[in-house]
Amino acid sequence: MLPYKNLIIIDKKNTLPVYRQISLQFISLIQEGKLSPGTALPSSRTLAFDLQLHRKTIMAAYEILVSEDWVDNLPRKSYTVSLNLPVIRPRSYNNKSLSPFANKANFEFNRLEPIIHPVVSLNKNPLIIDDGFPDISMLPSQAISNQFKKALDTATSSRNTGFDLNDTSNFKRSLRTFLNQTRGIDMGVENLFTTRGAQMAIYIAASLIIKPGDKVVVSEPTYFIAEALFKKLGAELVRIPMDDEGMRTDELEKILEKNVIKLLYIIPHHHHPTTVTMSIERREHLMQLINTYNFAVIEDDYDYDFQFKYDPYLPLATMNHGGNVIYIGSLTKVLGAPFRLGYMIATAEFLKAAASLRILIDLKGDIIMEETIAGLINNGDLARHIQKVNKLYSQRCDILSDLIRAELGDVANFTKPTGGMALWLKFKPEYELLKIIGKANLQGLSITGSSYCVGKDAHFNAFRFGFASLNEEQLTEAVHIIKKTVQTL
């Protein structure tokens, strides 16, 4: 509620009655845009107490406002600013730049180009193909609710300020055990650093390493948001092609022989966007290069937990990299977008610098949510959830793969992924993906998965078809709409 005690000032020397002074000042607040249509006003009793006036005076002021159509007196809802304001200035008092924020800023600032272009659907309830997000309807909501309640009790007695660089919280200990058991990473709690999502971890790590003019190696194609970050930091990007075994390490070796490389950004497991998993031979060759040329490596392992086979390769971070690998992952892909929990594994010295940088943008982290997830890890709920959705996502991957082969086999191709939540669908050159996206939108299908079909990426003519969040009926409808769209080209 606004501080009416300081906004409505009674002038006892004014010849206007007090109730009229109050009504006129309310009208001014509405005209200035401080009170928007539909805003609830304080009760007459509350306002009388704040202004130290008799309640009847307030009632008289409100009656004037109601009679002049500035305020509505709704049954059981007290007084609210009218949705149909007087004709003198109809409906809204913010439509003539009364707000200072309606003007342009009178100072210079860095105008960044948009990284993500929102897809505007012409339908109220479109069917959405996302980038590969989990089905949040499968979350163990009761288990999460129970742990959240426990976390609230814990948080009230916690003295964790977020500044302690040697933090050994329950969450960090639990997460360390989880990562060790699922990924085989040998580390101490001092080697684990938590963030609000993997993107923050990538930002912090890259910011500590990259200086303007540094050469950074990425795959071609690569995760476009990470690419945008490296460019913003002033990096010169060196692109290495991909094939069905992952990044071409032979090409990387040629680059290293002639250039000083500061950082390699790599997604060896379910590469984004192509979903390719790097072969063991390439991994061993890459490790030789890392130890020979001593460059930093950010290993982005965003969805390791989703495996459709039981023989996944362990992360690069488990190999003998001499401390050069910075391993980054996320629990957001497991639990869904509402859970912004990422992590970074690196040397203690590097993480000390990372913690100092994080403090500049995030003082304490999400303590309650971290404690909630710790409970899910400790009682086995998280592991059971991962096992359950893995089976479901594997089935949906099979369904989508069969649908594409049957309905789109003559216009697009793909390699069925061995895990994850999306597949990389490449259309033949004569079927322009940009046109397909636009026409599908008219049919009620919004394709929001990462699309590589414009500019330097136009030759890929491909996008990530997220299948995890869609059931069989939705997958069938989505493929059917794409097929109808292709037929109109």
Beta strands, then each sheet from edge to edge (+ up, - down):
strand 1: 71-74
strand 2: 78-81
strand 3: 127-129
strand 4: 192-195
strand 5: 215-220
strand 6: 236-243
strand 7: 246-247
strand 8: 261-266
strand 9: 296-300
strand 10: 325-330
strand 11: 342-345
strand 12: 412-413
strand 13: 422-427
strand 14: 445-447
strand 15: 451-452
strand 16: 462-466
sheet 1: 1+ 2-
sheet 2: 3+ 14+
sheet 3: 4+ 11- 10+ 9+ 8+ 5+ 6+ 7-
sheet 4: 12+ 13- 16+ 15-
end
